[in-house]
Amino acid sequence: MQYQSTRGASLGRFSDILLQGLAPDGGLAMPEHIPTIITAKNLHEWKTYNYADLAFAVMRHYIDDIPENDLRRILHRSYHESVFHSEAITPLTRLGDSHTYILELSNGPSLAFKDIAMQFLGNAMEYVLEARDQRLNILGATSGDTGSAAEYAMRGKARINVFMLSPHGRMSPFQQAQMYSLQDANIHNIAIEGVFDDCQDLVKAVNADAAYKSRHHIGAVNSINWARVLAQSVYYIKAYLALDLPEGAEVDYTVPSGNFGNIYAGYIAKRMGLPIAHLIVATNENDVLYHTLRSGEYRARPAADVAKTSSPSMDIGKASNFERYIYNISGDDSAQTAALWHTLEAGGTVSLKALGERIRASGFDAGRSSHADRLTTIRDVYEKYGRLIDPHTADGVHVARQWQAAHPSERPMICLETALPAKFEETVQEATGITAPRPERFRDIEQAPRRVEILPNDVTALKDYIARSLAQHQ
């Protein structure tokens, strides 16, 4: 399988784009085609597979430059009960006798859904770097969960350094402590004086400096990395299989989304043949995706206008992975995608109305949630079902209920969980009056010593910091 950029550049094979991050032309890596691999026969056979074997059945179609036995070993190491504290890895549970299900994605090392892709990413990168006798310095941006998932996946890996940017003071206390308390020499936390979009812009600016990127071996693990999208598509299939539905029966998914990566993985699963009727984006007050899907016009929200909310991992004004989706529904038209995104990056508004019918045919819709909606939903789910959910998952459940009320159906609605409630203790306490339980390994983490560097929103300051840090560890 060859890969190319959404803006036209040829990028090589899987191992190349795994280490590369942003494409040289500013676009995102995509496979040359998305094969239809999900059939009724395969779904029947896959029901007996464990998670690692299911991941292999799906991902091997996109990864043909790692020997199959080695790929199996990487996947079995990544998706093991000892890592995810569950034999199912991503259990599916029903809310009472409703048609609503929660796909549990918070059983991993950092208690968030991003662990599922990141564990694979860490082990695959380690394998490729060892085979090539190379080193990699990962530069990423996080609004909360990507950072901790990446750091817990990469900590202690001899050939990898992680430089993770986060918005100073914008994450929950637990999220900050989870990242900043890591003492591993290869982990570098950088708090940027700005919002998440500023962090993301800095990552893009460093990647745009080809000489600097090459000299310092810069790579990426946030959702611009195709390997993460691919790995996340697997749990959509796993959830569908857990329902044990009649052949051809469709399901709906609601996904809390800010950067469009998690729900885009569902779109890839649908393109591969999974019977998905609708993919519903749940946004918070930063509702750019809601307005885009409803109006047909996409305009990034300036950093100064990004609200600070109680579902902070979705406090995002620019959805990076939306570029991949537009590339797909435009018929993989890299020239059109590049032109649209150049307009967007210049601060303009992109009209998608010419693609409106294709957007509707792809099954996407959107809803939005407020702080009051989150509190009500967390409280209601706890009182009715005895289950605590985090604020982002609450956004998803709230939007799912609204959508179901407007579109009555007996189709199963699967809501993707994003994190353990303990990561957002203050909001859960406000909603229910109780303190969310946390795993013993994270008891009193807020009091642990911290390693974090606070930097201005300035690309030169960031480049200097990375260069100094690497020089000190040579």
QUIRA-V500079 format. One record per residue. N is the residue number from 1. RES is the residue in three letters. PHI is phi in whole degrees, -180 to 180 (* if undefined). BURIAL is + if it has 16 or more other ideal C-beta (glycine too) atoms within 10 Angstrom, else -. Layout:
n res phi burial
N RES PHI BURIAL
N RES PHI BURIAL
This chain:
n res phi burial
1 MET * -
2 GLN -94 -
3 TYR -122 +
4 GLN -142 +
5 SER -80 +
6 THR -61 +
7 ARG -111 +
8 GLY 118 -
9 ALA -69 +
10 SER -80 -
11 LEU -121 +
12 GLY 100 -
13 ARG -106 +
14 PHE -58 +
15 SER -62 +
16 ASP -70 -
17 ILE -76 +
18 LEU -59 +
19 LEU -93 +
20 GLN -85 +
21 GLY 76 +
22 LEU -64 +
23 ALA -68 +
24 PRO -59 -
25 ASP -91 -
26 GLY 90 +
27 GLY -88 +
28 LEU -117 +
29 ALA -69 +
30 MET -139 +
31 PRO -66 +
32 GLU -63 -
33 HIS -159 -
34 ILE -108 +
35 PRO -72 -
36 THR -84 -
37 ILE -116 -
38 ILE -99 +
39 THR -123 -
40 ALA -59 -
41 LYS -64 -
42 ASN -64 -
43 LEU -60 +
44 HIS -64 -
45 GLU -69 -
46 TRP -71 +
47 LYS -58 -
48 THR -91 -
49 TYR -80 -
50 ASN -78 +
51 TYR -63 +
52 ALA -64 +
53 ASP -71 -
54 LEU -65 +
55 ALA -59 +
56 PHE -64 +
57 ALA -59 +
58 VAL -87 +
59 MET -77 +
60 ARG -63 +
61 HIS -71 +
62 TYR -109 +
63 ILE -125 +
64 ASP -114 -
65 ASP -110 -
66 ILE -116 +
67 PRO -52 -
68 GLU -58 -
69 ASN -64 -
70 ASP -70 -
71 LEU -63 +
72 ARG -58 +
73 ARG -63 -
74 ILE -60 +
75 LEU -70 +
76 HIS -69 +
77 ARG -71 +
78 SER -74 +
79 TYR -113 +
80 HIS -127 -
81 GLU -57 -
82 SER -67 -
83 VAL -89 +
84 PHE -108 +
85 HIS 56 -
86 SER -161 -
87 GLU -64 -
88 ALA -76 -
89 ILE 67 +
90 THR -128 +
91 PRO -64 +
92 LEU -112 +
93 THR -126 -
94 ARG -95 -
95 LEU -88 +
96 GLY 59 -
97 ASP -107 -
98 SER -77 -
99 HIS -90 +
100 THR -102 +
101 TYR -125 +
102 ILE -111 +
103 LEU -89 +
104 GLU -78 +
105 LEU -125 +
106 SER -116 +
107 ASN -93 +
108 GLY -84 +
109 PRO -60 +
110 SER -106 +
111 LEU 69 +
112 ALA -141 +
113 PHE -61 +
114 LYS -71 +
115 ASP -58 +
116 ILE -65 +
117 ALA -77 +
118 MET -69 +
119 GLN -63 +
120 PHE -63 +
121 LEU -58 +
122 GLY -61 +
123 ASN -72 +
124 ALA -69 +
125 MET -63 +
126 GLU -60 +
127 TYR -63 +
128 VAL -67 +
129 LEU -64 +
130 GLU -66 -
131 ALA -64 -
132 ARG -97 -
133 ASP 53 -
134 GLN -124 -
135 ARG -121 -
136 LEU -140 +
137 ASN -112 +
138 ILE -84 +
139 LEU -115 +
140 GLY -138 +
141 ALA -127 +
142 THR -137 +
143 SER -98 +
144 GLY 159 +
145 ASP -97 +
146 THR -59 +
147 GLY -61 +
148 SER -67 +
149 ALA -63 +
150 ALA -65 +
151 GLU -68 +
152 TYR -71 +
153 ALA -80 +
154 MET -103 +
155 ARG -59 +
156 GLY 81 -
157 LYS -79 +
158 ALA -64 -
159 ARG -99 +
160 ILE -129 +
161 ASN -112 +
162 VAL -118 +
163 PHE -116 +
164 MET -112 +
165 LEU -93 +
166 SER -137 +
167 PRO -76 +
168 HIS -57 +
169 GLY 77 -
170 ARG -104 +
171 MET -98 +
172 SER -69 +
173 PRO -54 -
174 PHE -65 +
175 GLN -60 +
176 GLN -61 +
177 ALA -64 +
178 GLN -60 +
179 MET -83 +
180 TYR -72 +
181 SER -83 +
182 LEU -69 +
183 GLN -106 -
184 ASP -63 -
185 ALA -64 -
186 ASN -90 +
187 ILE -109 +
188 HIS -127 +
189 ASN -95 +
190 ILE -130 +
191 ALA -92 +
192 ILE -94 +
193 GLU -76 -
194 GLY 173 +
195 VAL -108 +
196 PHE -57 +
197 ASP -61 +
198 ASP -64 +
199 CYS -61 +
200 GLN -65 +
201 ASP -65 +
202 LEU -65 +
203 VAL -60 +
204 LYS -66 +
205 ALA -66 -
206 VAL -65 +
207 ASN -65 +
208 ALA -73 -
209 ASP -88 -
210 ALA -59 -
211 ALA -66 -
212 TYR -64 +
213 LYS -59 +
214 SER -69 -
215 ARG -63 -
216 HIS -107 +
217 HIS 53 +
218 ILE -86 +
219 GLY -130 +
220 ALA -142 +
221 VAL -128 +
222 ASN -74 +
223 SER -71 +
224 ILE -74 +
225 ASN -82 +
226 TRP -56 +
227 ALA -60 +
228 ARG -68 +
229 VAL -60 +
230 LEU -59 +
231 ALA -63 +
232 GLN -72 +
233 SER -63 +
234 VAL -65 +
235 TYR -74 +
236 TYR -65 +
237 ILE -68 +
238 LYS -60 +
239 ALA -65 +
240 TYR -60 +
241 LEU -63 +
242 ALA -66 +
243 LEU -77 -
244 ASP 53 -
245 LEU -88 -
246 PRO -62 -
247 GLU -57 -
248 GLY 85 -
249 ALA -64 -
250 GLU -96 +
251 VAL -133 +
252 ASP -113 +
253 TYR -128 +
254 THR -115 +
255 VAL -132 +
256 PRO -59 +
257 SER -149 +
258 GLY -120 +
259 ASN -103 +
260 PHE 72 +
261 GLY -74 +
262 ASN -66 +
263 ILE -75 +
264 TYR -64 +
265 ALA -61 +
266 GLY -67 +
267 TYR -64 +
268 ILE -63 +
269 ALA -61 +
270 LYS -66 +
271 ARG -62 +
272 MET -79 +
273 GLY 120 +
274 LEU -69 +
275 PRO -73 +
276 ILE -106 +
277 ALA -83 +
278 HIS -138 +
279 LEU -119 +
280 ILE -110 +
281 VAL -80 +
282 ALA -105 +
283 THR -112 +
284 ASN -98 +
285 GLU -64 +
286 ASN -86 +
287 ASP -102 +
288 VAL -57 +
289 LEU -66 +
290 TYR -60 +
291 HIS -65 +
292 THR -64 +
293 LEU -71 +
294 ARG -86 -
295 SER -99 -
296 GLY 82 -
297 GLU -126 -
298 TYR -118 +
299 ARG -142 +
300 ALA -64 +
301 ARG -89 +
302 PRO -57 -
303 ALA -54 +
304 ALA -66 -
305 ASP -101 -
306 VAL -82 +
307 ALA -74 -
308 LYS -89 -
309 THR -123 +
310 SER -88 +
311 SER -122 +
312 PRO -67 +
313 SER -68 +
314 MET -108 +
315 ASP -82 +
316 ILE -135 +
317 GLY -106 +
318 LYS -134 +
319 ALA -96 +
320 SER -58 +
321 ASN -75 +
322 PHE -62 +
323 GLU -61 +
324 ARG -62 +
325 TYR -63 +
326 ILE -64 +
327 TYR -58 +
328 ASN -65 +
329 ILE -77 +
330 SER -86 +
331 GLY 83 -
332 ASP 57 -
333 ASP -89 +
334 SER -69 +
335 ALA -66 -
336 GLN -64 +
337 THR -62 +
338 ALA -60 +
339 ALA -64 -
340 LEU -62 +
341 TRP -78 +
342 HIS -66 -
343 THR -64 -
344 LEU -62 +
345 GLU -70 -
346 ALA -87 -
347 GLY 93 -
348 GLY -87 -
349 THR -104 -
350 VAL -103 +
351 SER -89 -
352 LEU -111 +
353 LYS -64 -
354 ALA -67 -
355 LEU -102 +
356 GLY -55 -
357 GLU -65 -
358 ARG -69 -
359 ILE -63 +
360 ARG -63 -
361 ALA -66 -
362 SER -78 +
363 GLY 92 +
364 PHE -83 +
365 ASP -149 +
366 ALA -152 +
367 GLY -144 +
368 ARG -139 +
369 SER -138 +
370 SER -117 +
371 HIS -58 +
372 ALA -63 -
373 ASP -62 +
374 ARG -62 +
375 LEU -60 +
376 THR -62 -
377 THR -70 +
378 ILE -59 +
379 ARG -64 +
380 ASP -66 -
381 VAL -64 +
382 TYR -69 +
383 GLU -70 -
384 LYS -80 -
385 TYR -122 +
386 GLY 66 -
387 ARG -124 -
388 LEU -91 +
389 ILE -128 +
390 ASP -83 +
391 PRO -62 +
392 HIS -70 +
393 THR -62 +
394 ALA -63 +
395 ASP -56 +
396 GLY -64 +
397 VAL -65 +
398 HIS -61 +
399 VAL -66 +
400 ALA -61 +
401 ARG -65 +
402 GLN -60 +
403 TRP -66 +
404 GLN -64 +
405 ALA -66 -
406 ALA -83 -
407 HIS -133 -
408 PRO -56 -
409 SER -166 -
410 GLU -96 -
411 ARG -63 +
412 PRO -62 +
413 MET -114 +
414 ILE -101 +
415 CYS -99 +
416 LEU -83 +
417 GLU -71 +
418 THR -111 +
419 ALA -161 +
420 LEU -72 +
421 PRO -57 +
422 ALA -61 +
423 LYS -73 +
424 PHE -134 +
425 GLU -57 +
426 GLU -62 -
427 THR -70 +
428 VAL -64 +
429 GLN -62 -
430 GLU -63 +
431 ALA -77 +
432 THR -119 +
433 GLY 81 -
434 ILE -119 -
435 THR -92 -
436 ALA -64 +
437 PRO -67 -
438 ARG -132 +
439 PRO -59 -
440 GLU -56 -
441 ARG -66 -
442 PHE -110 +
443 ARG -63 -
444 ASP 60 -
445 ILE -65 +
446 GLU -63 -
447 GLN -93 -
448 ALA -71 -
449 PRO -58 -
450 ARG -121 -
451 ARG -124 -
452 VAL -153 +
453 GLU -110 -
454 ILE -94 -
455 LEU -127 +
456 PRO -70 -
457 ASN -78 +
458 ASP -149 -
459 VAL -67 +
460 THR -65 -
461 ALA -62 -
462 LEU -68 +
463 LYS -60 +
464 ASP -64 -
465 TYR -63 -
466 ILE -61 +
467 ALA -61 -
468 ARG -63 -
469 SER -64 +
470 LEU -66 +
471 ALA -63 -
472 GLN -69 -
473 HIS -105 -
474 GLN -79 -
